[in-house]
Amino acid sequence: MKMKKKWQNWSGSIRFTPREIEKPRDEEGVRQVILRAKMEGKQIRVVGAGHSSVPLVVTDNIFMSLEELKGMVDHNPSHNRVVMLPGTDIKETGKLLIKHKLSMHNTGDVDKQFLGGAFATGTHGSGRKLQNLAGMITGCRLVDGHGKIHDIDENDPLKLNAAKISLGALGIITQFTLQTVPADKFIRQEFWSRTEACLENLDKLIEGNTMFDFYWYPRNDLVKLRICNRAEDKVQRPAYGVPAKEQEGWLYQILPQERDLKFEEMEYLLPLESGPDCFQEIRKRIKEKHRHYVGWRILYRTIAADEVFLSPSFSQDSVSISILQNNELEYQSYFDDIEPIFRAYGGRPHWAKKHSLTAEGLRCLYPKWEQFMQLRRELDPEGIFLNDYLKQILDV
Ligand SMILES: Cc1cc2nc3c(=O)[nH]c(=O)nc-3n(C[C@H](O)[C@H](O)[C@H](O)COP(=O)(O)OP(=O)(O)OC[C@H]3O[C@@H](n4cnc5c(N)ncnc54)[C@H](O)[C@@H]3O)c2cc1C
């Protein structure tokens, strides 16, 4: 146990000093910390790479890092399944998988997140037919608030669909079984385009590319189209786009980007068909009210539906729209002004990014909310894995 050290998240907007820091070396170590917390009436929050910008991991009690639990522990070549430890980051996962000619089906925009953290908040990339990253999970091992180990697999869809995106509220996950895909070389291209041309061709861009998203830039009202397809598919480039960049490689090498500038972000997921109208309303509002002090782009992506209880894409193919602001500039009034637009389109907030909803507003967005909460009560009746923020956003 290490004592008193200040911690801050990636953007610096969340800072606190936990009373104790634990870095267990294996599942039994995790279990022992949980048993001690139970005995001493303490809470535990487990952290990944600290990239979330809401206070999911804040605690004045026990702060647990799983950075020692990393790597691949098993590989089943006949099903392309692997068993990974939760402290492995996305970049390392890509490197380990490629040794077996395998790949994740997608990644988000960066590769620093730990698997445990990325899955727990519904981290996603973009692609009409591609689910969020938690869609890879076919099983996991979870230590609950009694110190009991649950070996969860597809034969227990209730627990599996709750554990895939759990915000760390059900227990601590000590390993994941993941469905991977055979690795292919991909080509990733970026094009500048007029916003109108992008919107007129939006359906074709979304349906015609394995991965597609676009950035819209408030200052010049242009977009940057980003498309990515298997090299062998030889997909035609958009005639209305001016080439800006092209890379070829394995997905884990070309999808994630380096992010030097720090930002704050609000992101909502909406039904796929609402995306264009919602985007247009936000674009109009930014041009009218915000572009003199917000130069940051907004990002438009698509995510395939799933059946995960707390997935923002639960039961609906989705569009996600992210608004960003430099982390050293004022962002709250901008986010506050745009958030009602997201909500009017039935948006569900990204669990790791800024939003103002509490359990009252979230409950009605998730048809399987009660199933998740019931399981949480069973697995953690004493609230060992809760903090003030989770109490606000979950039914506690
Ligand atoms: C620069 C940047 C780029 C980003 N890009 C994207 C993107 O493209 N797409 C996207 O969807 N999101 C994106 N995000 C959001 C990011 O993916 C999420 O915040 C993600 O949760 C971060 O992972 P982490 O390892 O830092 O987790 P943390 O922020 O440290 O933790 C997140 C949650 O996971 C829980 N957790 C961690 N490990 C475990 C475990 N073993 N068992 C149980 N619970 C656990 C924690 O308790 C916490 O609730 C981005 C964030 C940043 C800062």
The ligand as an SDF file (V2000), in Angstrom:
LIG
                    3D

 53 58  0  0  0  0  0  0  0  0999 V2000
   -7.3470   12.1120  -25.8880 C   0  0  0  0  0  0  0  0  0  0  0  0
   -8.5620   11.2390  -25.6890 C   0  0  0  0  0  0  0  0  0  0  0  0
   -9.1030   10.5980  -26.7750 C   0  0  0  0  0  0  0  0  0  0  0  0
  -10.2490    9.8020  -26.6090 C   0  0  0  0  0  0  0  0  0  0  0  0
  -10.7860    9.1910  -27.7080 N   0  0  0  0  0  0  0  0  0  0  0  0
  -11.9150    8.4740  -27.5900 C   0  0  0  0  0  0  0  0  0  0  0  0
  -12.5200    7.8620  -28.7190 C   0  0  0  0  0  0  0  0  0  0  0  0
  -12.0180    7.9430  -29.8380 O   0  0  0  0  0  0  0  0  0  0  0  0
  -13.6840    7.1690  -28.5350 N   0  0  0  0  0  0  0  0  0  0  0  0
  -14.2720    7.0730  -27.3070 C   0  0  0  0  0  0  0  0  0  0  0  0
  -15.3440    6.4720  -27.2110 O   0  0  0  0  0  0  0  0  0  0  0  0
  -13.7090    7.6150  -26.2110 N   0  0  0  0  0  0  0  0  0  0  0  0
  -12.5460    8.3130  -26.3240 C   0  0  0  0  0  0  0  0  0  0  0  0
  -11.9760    8.8640  -25.2100 N   0  0  0  0  0  0  0  0  0  0  0  0
  -12.5360    8.5270  -23.8990 C   0  0  0  0  0  0  0  0  0  0  0  0
  -11.7630    7.3450  -23.3020 C   0  0  0  0  0  0  0  0  0  0  0  0
  -11.7050    6.2670  -24.1820 O   0  0  0  0  0  0  0  0  0  0  0  0
  -12.4650    6.8930  -21.9980 C   0  0  0  0  0  0  0  0  0  0  0  0
  -12.3460    7.9170  -21.0610 O   0  0  0  0  0  0  0  0  0  0  0  0
  -11.8620    5.5950  -21.4180 C   0  0  0  0  0  0  0  0  0  0  0  0
  -12.6470    5.1700  -20.3540 O   0  0  0  0  0  0  0  0  0  0  0  0
  -10.4570    5.8360  -20.9380 C   0  0  0  0  0  0  0  0  0  0  0  0
   -9.8410    4.6510  -20.5510 O   0  0  0  0  0  0  0  0  0  0  0  0
   -8.8780    4.6650  -19.3010 P   0  0  0  0  0  0  0  0  0  0  0  0
   -8.0790    3.4300  -19.3470 O   0  0  0  0  0  0  0  0  0  0  0  0
   -8.1610    5.9630  -19.2360 O   0  0  0  0  0  0  0  0  0  0  0  0
   -9.9550    4.5570  -18.1250 O   0  0  0  0  0  0  0  0  0  0  0  0
  -10.1790    5.4790  -16.8430 P   0  0  0  0  0  0  0  0  0  0  0  0
  -10.6280    6.8200  -17.3040 O   0  0  0  0  0  0  0  0  0  0  0  0
   -9.0010    5.4270  -15.9660 O   0  0  0  0  0  0  0  0  0  0  0  0
  -11.3950    4.6910  -16.1600 O   0  0  0  0  0  0  0  0  0  0  0  0
  -12.6320    4.6350  -16.8030 C   0  0  0  0  0  0  0  0  0  0  0  0
  -13.5820    3.7240  -16.0470 C   0  0  0  0  0  0  0  0  0  0  0  0
  -13.1570    2.3650  -16.1750 O   0  0  0  0  0  0  0  0  0  0  0  0
  -13.2330    1.7180  -14.9260 C   0  0  0  0  0  0  0  0  0  0  0  0
  -12.2880    0.6080  -14.9460 N   0  0  0  0  0  0  0  0  0  0  0  0
  -11.0050    0.6320  -15.3400 C   0  0  0  0  0  0  0  0  0  0  0  0
  -10.4540   -0.5960  -15.2420 N   0  0  0  0  0  0  0  0  0  0  0  0
  -11.4080   -1.4010  -14.7470 C   0  0  0  0  0  0  0  0  0  0  0  0
  -11.4430   -2.8010  -14.4040 C   0  0  0  0  0  0  0  0  0  0  0  0
  -10.3870   -3.5960  -14.5820 N   0  0  0  0  0  0  0  0  0  0  0  0
  -12.5840   -3.3040  -13.8950 N   0  0  0  0  0  0  0  0  0  0  0  0
  -13.6720   -2.5130  -13.7320 C   0  0  0  0  0  0  0  0  0  0  0  0
  -13.6920   -1.2090  -14.0480 N   0  0  0  0  0  0  0  0  0  0  0  0
  -12.5770   -0.6560  -14.5560 C   0  0  0  0  0  0  0  0  0  0  0  0
  -12.8910    2.8280  -13.9450 C   0  0  0  0  0  0  0  0  0  0  0  0
  -13.3210    2.5300  -12.6430 O   0  0  0  0  0  0  0  0  0  0  0  0
  -13.6660    3.9820  -14.5560 C   0  0  0  0  0  0  0  0  0  0  0  0
  -15.0030    3.9380  -14.1330 O   0  0  0  0  0  0  0  0  0  0  0  0
  -10.8500    9.6580  -25.3360 C   0  0  0  0  0  0  0  0  0  0  0  0
  -10.2950   10.3160  -24.2380 C   0  0  0  0  0  0  0  0  0  0  0  0
   -9.1630   11.1130  -24.4100 C   0  0  0  0  0  0  0  0  0  0  0  0
   -8.5960   11.8430  -23.2230 C   0  0  0  0  0  0  0  0  0  0  0  0
  1  2  1  0
  2  3  1  0
  2 52  2  0
  3  4  2  0
  4  5  1  0
  4 50  1  0
  5  6  2  0
  6  7  1  0
  6 13  1  0
  7  8  2  0
  7  9  1  0
  9 10  1  0
 10 11  2  0
 10 12  1  0
 12 13  2  0
 13 14  1  0
 14 15  1  0
 14 50  1  0
 15 16  1  0
 16 17  1  0
 16 18  1  0
 18 19  1  0
 18 20  1  0
 20 21  1  0
 20 22  1  0
 22 23  1  0
 23 24  1  0
 24 25  2  0
 24 26  1  0
 24 27  1  0
 27 28  1  0
 28 29  2  0
 28 30  1  0
 28 31  1  0
 31 32  1  0
 32 33  1  0
 33 34  1  0
 33 48  1  0
 34 35  1  0
 35 36  1  0
 35 46  1  0
 36 37  1  0
 36 45  1  0
 37 38  2  0
 38 39  1  0
 39 40  1  0
 39 45  2  0
 40 41  1  0
 40 42  2  0
 42 43  1  0
 43 44  2  0
 44 45  1  0
 46 47  1  0
 46 48  1  0
 48 49  1  0
 50 51  2  0
 51 52  1  0
 52 53  1  0
M  END
$$$$
